[in-house]
């Protein structure tokens, strides 16, 4: 891949990643709850899942998922169930907050938990593998080695996913610094939880 192709590929990956979805929502929520620096672990989890999905697509798993309706449905429903569960937990967490000091106080989520949450939410979307399977061939050039080009694209996917997630973490941290009222912060968490549940239900309903 030449520099022009890499830039175009990166623009496609970042453009799709910027669209609000479960991964961006969890990054935003963790940024608002834990601050930008600690929520970087969420971005790392997101990027790790994206890299594995890109590798899976390169290895042909995307073709398998696209061709096996039963396998795709299993992965899809497991991912949807997790998103709905995460949304309900976020809603309940917002309802339990008793004052602003608690909402903005010491971080209770460990780095490992932040990473796992970011990873699990990103990995719960099987469509990402199919997306990469469809996208990668558009940028493969017969002049270069296939393995080298795929390695470059997987690297770009990881960096792009991390950058976008870090951006949403920063956005959430900025909201945190606004010192919103207890009611406003509770509504923010409930809205985010509701969007998670909606994303899970949409994943179930999608054909």
N, C-alpha and C positions, 0 to 999 in steps of 0.2 A: 504494500500500500504506500502510495506517495503521500506527501503532506496534505495535498488538496483532498484526497479521499478520507484521510484521517479526520480532517476538520469537518467535512460533511457528515461523516459517521458520528463524530462526537456531538455535532449539533442535533442530529436525529435522536440520539440517546438522551441528551439533556432535555431536549424539547418534550419528549414523551414523559421523562421522569418528573418534570416540573408540574405536570397536570396533577391537581390534587387527588389523592387517593389514600388508601390505608397506610402506605409507607410514609407519605408526607405528613399525614395526620398524627401518626405515632411520634415522628420526629418533632413536630410542633408541640404536642402535648408534653413530651419529655423536656423540651426546652423550656416550656412555661413552668413545669413543676420542679425541674432540677437545675436549671441554668444551662448556659451554652456549653461550658467547658465539660461538665459531666455528661451532658447528653450527646457529646461526640461519640461516646460508646454506642449509642443508638445508631448513629450514622455508620459506624464501623460494622455493626451487625447487619444493617441494611446492605452495605456494599459487599459484605461477605456472601450474603444470600444471592445477590445479583451476580456475583462472579461465578458461584456454583451453578446458577441457572444458565449462565452463558456457556459455561463448560459443558453442561448437560446438553444444551442445544448443539454445541459443536460436535459432541459425541453421538448425536443422532437421537437423543431421548425426545426431542421435540417432534420428530417424525413418528415415534412410537405413541406419544400422547395424542398427536393429531389423528393417528390411525386407529387407536384403541379407545372406543367410546367409554367402556367400563372403567379402564384405568384413569382416564381423564376425569370421569365423574367422581371416582373415589378421592382423587387429589383435590378436586374442586370443592367437594362437600366438606372434607376435613378442613380446608382453608376457610371456608365460609363459617363453619362452626367455631373456629378459633376467633375469627373477627367478631362474631356476635357475642361470644363470651367476653372478649376484651372490651367491647363496647359497654356491656352490662356492668362489668367491674369498674370501668371508668365512671359510669353514671352513679353507681353506688358510692364510689369514693368521693364524688362531688357532694353527694347528699350528706355524707358523714362529716364534712368540714364544719367546724364550729366557730372559727373566727379567722380573720385575715392572717394573723400571726402564724397559725397552723398551716394555712394554705401556702404561705411564702417562707415558712420556716426551714429547719434543717432537712437535708435530703435523706429520705428513708430507703430509696432504691439503690441497691448496690450497682457497681459497674457491670458485674456479670449479668444482673437482671436487666439492666438497660440494654446490654448487648443482645441478650437472648430475645427480648421483646422486639427489638429492631430486626433481628434475623428472622424470627418466626413470622412476623407480619409480612415481611417481604417474600419469604419462601412460601407463604400460603397461597400465592397467586400462580397457578400453573400456566396461565396465559402468557406470562413473561417468557417462559421457555419457547412457546410457539412463536411469540413475537420475535425473539432472537433468531429462531430457525428461519423465519421469513426474511429477516433483515440482513443477516450475515452474507447470504449469497449475492446480494445487490452490490456489495463492496469488495468481493473477491476478484482479484485480477489474475489472469493466466500467466502474467509475467513473473509473479513472485511465488514463493512456496506457500502452499495452503496452510501448513502448520504455523508458519511465521505470521501470516496475516491474521489467522484466527487468534493467536496469542496477543497480537496487537489490539484486536477488537475486544477481547476479554478484558485486557488491561484498561482500555478506554471505558468500558462498561463499569468496571469497579471504581475508577476515578470519578466518572460522571455521577454514579449513584451516590458515592460518598459526598461529593460537592453539593448536590441537590439536597440531600438529607441534612447536611451541615447547615445549609442555608435556612431550611425550615426550622432546625433547632435554634438558630440565631433569631429567627422571627418569633418563635415562642418565647425565647429568653427576653426579647425586647418587650413583648406584652407583659412578661413577669415584672420587668422594671417599671412599668407604668403604675404599679401599685394600685391595681383595680380594687374596687370594693369587694366585700365578701360575696355579695349577691352576683356581681358581674363575673367574678372568677368561678363561682359555682355554675353559672349559666354556661360559661365557656367550656368547662369540663363536661357538662351534660350534653352540650351541642356536639362536642367532639365524640363523646360516647355514642350519641345518636347516629352520627355519621358512620361510625364503625359498624353499628348494627345494620344500617342501611346498605353499607358496602357488602356485608355478609349476605344479606337477603338478595341483593342485586346479583351477587355471584351465583347464588342458588338458582335464581330465575333466568340467568343468561343462558342462551343456547350457543 
